[in-house]
Amino acid sequence: MDFSKKLSSLKQSHLYRSRKISENTQNTQLIINGQSLINFCSNDYLSLAKHPKIKQGVDKHASLIFADNLNSNKVLFTK
């Protein structure tokens, strides 16, 4: 099989895929080729991770969850 012919065929048929390069860091919007696009492939496409109340809740409860995991592990390792 001649790969250069296959690639040419894909490009002519508009089926050739290429990686898009984002011009900014991961965010709710990406800039690709100067165009602003909504980033649906992010886990934070709704921008909730930056919401002050959610950050406050994470800060408040993350230490409790971490401490609980440490206690659970201690029980597992002492048996």
Backbone hydrogen bonds in HBPLUS format (Angstrom, degrees):
<---DONOR---> <-ACCEPTOR-->    atom                        ^
c    i                          cat <-CA-CA->   ^        H-A-AA   ^      H-
h    n   atom  resd res      DA  || num        DHA   H-A  angle D-A-AA Bond
n    s   type  num  typ     dist DA aas  dist angle  dist       angle   num
A0006-LYS N   A0002-ASP O   3.13 MM   4  6.45 156.8  2.18 146.4 153.5     1
A0007-LEU N   A0003-PHE O   2.81 MM   4  6.03 162.3  1.84 154.4 158.5     2
A0008-SER N   A0004-SER O   3.00 MM   4  6.13 157.3  2.05 140.1 146.5     3
A0009-SER N   A0005-LYS O   2.87 MM   4  6.07 155.1  1.93 147.5 154.5     4
A0010-LEU N   A0006-LYS O   2.94 MM   4  6.24 155.7  2.00 148.7 154.9     5
A0011-LYS N   A0007-LEU O   2.95 MM   4  6.19 160.4  1.99 151.4 156.5     6
A0012-GLN N   A0008-SER O   2.94 MM   4  6.14 160.5  1.98 150.6 155.7     7
A0013-SER N   A0009-SER O   3.01 MM   4  6.15 144.8  2.14 142.3 151.8     8
A0015-LEU N   A0010-LEU O   2.81 MM   5  4.91 164.9  1.83 157.1 154.0     9
A0014-HIS N   A0011-LYS O   3.12 MM   3  5.01 158.8  2.17 101.6 107.2    10
A0023-GLU N   A0031-ILE O   2.71 MM   8  5.32 166.1  1.73 163.1 168.1    11
A0039-ASN N   A0028-THR O   2.78 MM  11  5.16 173.4  1.79 140.3 138.9    12
A0030-LEU N   A0037-LEU O   2.70 MM   7  5.16 156.0  1.76 154.0 160.7    13
A0037-LEU N   A0030-LEU O   2.73 MM   7  5.16 163.7  1.76 158.5 163.7    14
A0032-ILE N   A0035-GLN O   2.96 MM   3  5.29 155.8  2.02 151.2 148.5    15
A0035-GLN N   A0032-ILE O   2.96 MM   3  5.29 163.4  1.99 113.8 118.8    16
A0047-SER N   A0044-ASP O   2.91 MM   3  5.11 159.6  1.96 111.4 118.0    17
A0051-HIS N   A0048-LEU O   3.02 MM   3  5.05 158.2  2.07 105.2 112.2    18
A0055-LYS N   A0051-HIS O   2.97 MM   4  6.21 164.6  1.99 162.0 167.0    19
A0056-GLN N   A0052-PRO O   2.94 MM   4  6.07 153.2  2.02 143.4 150.9    20
A0057-GLY N   A0053-LYS O   2.99 MM   4  6.19 154.6  2.06 140.9 147.3    21
A0058-VAL N   A0054-ILE O   2.89 MM   4  6.13 157.0  1.94 152.0 158.2    22
A0059-ASP N   A0055-LYS O   2.93 MM   4  6.10 165.4  1.95 148.7 153.0    23
A0060-LYS N   A0056-GLN O   2.96 MM   4  6.12 152.3  2.04 143.7 151.6    24
A0061-HIS N   A0057-GLY O   2.95 MM   4  6.06 159.9  1.99 148.8 153.3    25
A0062-ALA N   A0058-VAL O   2.77 MM   4  5.38 150.3  1.86 151.9 156.4    26
A0065-ILE N   A0061-HIS O   3.02 MM   4  6.31 159.5  2.06 156.0 161.3    27
A0066-PHE N   A0062-ALA O   2.91 MM   4  6.08 165.1  1.93 152.1 156.5    28
A0067-ALA N   A0063-SER O   2.91 MM   4  5.97 160.6  1.95 143.2 148.8    29
A0068-ASP N   A0064-LEU O   2.92 MM   4  6.05 155.2  1.98 143.6 150.6    30
A0069-ASN N   A0065-ILE O   2.98 MM   4  6.23 154.4  2.05 148.3 154.9    31
A0070-LEU N   A0066-PHE O   3.03 MM   4  6.34 151.3  2.11 146.5 154.4    32
A0071-ASN N   A0067-ALA O   3.00 MM   4  6.31 157.2  2.06 150.1 155.7    33
A0072-SER N   A0068-ASP O   2.96 MM   4  6.19 157.3  2.01 149.4 155.6    34
A0073-ASN N   A0069-ASN O   2.98 MM   4  6.16 157.9  2.03 146.7 152.3    35
A0074-LYS N   A0070-LEU O   2.96 MM   4  6.17 148.8  2.06 143.2 152.2    36
A0075-VAL N   A0071-ASN O   3.13 MM   4  6.42 157.1  2.18 148.6 153.1    37
A0076-LEU N   A0072-SER O   3.11 MM   4  6.42 156.6  2.17 145.8 152.1    38
A0077-PHE N   A0073-ASN O   2.92 MM   4  6.15 158.3  1.97 152.9 158.1    39
A0078-THR N   A0074-LYS O   3.02 MM   4  6.12 137.8  2.20 146.3 156.6    40
